[in-house]
Amino acid sequence: MNKSVPETHKHLMIDIETMGEAIMTVGAVPFSIHPERMEVASIAYSFHGKVPLRESVNAGMAIDPDTVEWWLGQERATQQALLTGYRYTSLEALCHGFLDYCRGNLGSLTKLTLWAKPPEFDIVTLRKAFNLCEVEWPFHFGKSRDMMTLLEVAKFRGGMEDVMLIQPMTKHNAVEDAQAQAAQVVAIMSGLLK
């Protein structure tokens, strides 16, 4: 992506699809929760990187049989989408591609806030991939946010039931999941400011 997102987009929703911890696809969508500009960047500004499963395993990421069985129970089209259209030939190339995307579009990576549902899986697993591939993780450890906590806040507060209606067009597509999750964060934060 050679486009730069608006300066207010200092948040990045990350979603990964895996076979356990073995990463197959990474989706990331920038968004803003600045009070004067709450919005999700269009899909044109997103990152969608896919790598063959064997390359993730070759780098040291583990496959989980239960997760493989779960994927086998998904719709054929969902399986095919996961197993085709690889953009990267190695996990290391995927990590570098993700960094290139972030540096080229989002400015200072130490100031960028990473979001996931939950970060204990998506961000931790992505960081493990970086470590295994000996690629520096430039994001600040204190700038990770948990979308699941924010969803609980919205339920507790009430009046935000519509947030749960925001769903991806295609389930288990990392970039579409990330976009829907970012839209939920923006909707909740907008509601909290009212």
Secondary structure as GFF3:
##gff-version 3
##sequence-region A 1 194
A	DSSP	beta_strand	11	19	.	.	.	ID=ss1
A	DSSP	beta_strand	22	34	.	.	.	ID=ss2
A	DSSP	beta_strand	37	40	.	.	.	ID=ss3
A	DSSP	three_ten_helix	43	45	.	.	.	ID=ss4
A	DSSP	beta_strand	47	50	.	.	.	ID=ss5
A	DSSP	alpha_helix	53	58	.	.	.	ID=ss6
A	DSSP	alpha_helix	65	72	.	.	.	ID=ss7
A	DSSP	alpha_helix	76	83	.	.	.	ID=ss8
A	DSSP	alpha_helix	91	106	.	.	.	ID=ss9
A	DSSP	beta_strand	113	116	.	.	.	ID=ss10
A	DSSP	alpha_helix	122	132	.	.	.	ID=ss11
A	DSSP	three_ten_helix	141	143	.	.	.	ID=ss12
A	DSSP	beta_strand	144	146	.	.	.	ID=ss13
A	DSSP	alpha_helix	147	157	.	.	.	ID=ss14
A	DSSP	three_ten_helix	161	165	.	.	.	ID=ss15
A	DSSP	alpha_helix	174	192	.	.	.	ID=ss16
###
